[in-house]
Amino acid sequence: MRIEELPITKIRRPLFRQNDQTKVAELMASIQQIGLQEPIDVLEVDGEYYGFSGCHRFEACTRLGHETIRCKVRRAPKSILKMHLA
């Protein structure tokens, strides 16, 4: 696993999740003041990035207009991606 700044536009969010907008707003305020403290987790499969956790942090950074986001990147085979999508 490695920590990396990735372009937000390169991270696919394959599962829809309705975020708590109060939590997103609170995260936005926190990120503006002290920055993103906890990276989101992404899977790297064949050079593509997939995010399955950190949905609130991802939305907060997106709404703040950030071009990149700090990620914990874990390489995985397609079989692991399929398990996450199931």
Secondary structure, 3 states (H helix, E strand, C coil): CEEEEEEHHHEECCCCCCCCHHHHHHHHHHHHHHCCCCCEEEEEECCEEEECCCHHHHHHHHHCCCCEEEEEEEECCHHHHHHHHC
